[in-house]
Amino acid sequence: MDALLEILLVLTGKVLVHLLSFGRWRGEALANTEARIYSAAGGLSFVREGRRVVTVAGLTLIGMAFYGLVLTGVFVALSS
């Protein structure tokens, strides 16, 4: 169940990064070791070949922030 939640957060983050950056940034692939090679330990993003790449940790953080904002909006709408 935790793995499904993480995949949902990462995929949500990946879609948001693509949409909000108009395709200039990209998300790291789930099964890729790209971040280990090109970024600092614990980094949320790095630049490769002139393009910003958001790591899986960064995508998870973006996904959590998105769903946190959605839940906050729902609670505010229900409380008023």
Buried (B, 14 or more C-beta within 10 A) or exposed (E): EEEEEBEEBBBBBBBBBBEEEEEEBBBBEEEEEBBEEBBEEEBBBBEBEEEEBBBBBBBBBBBBBBBEEEEEEEEEEEEE
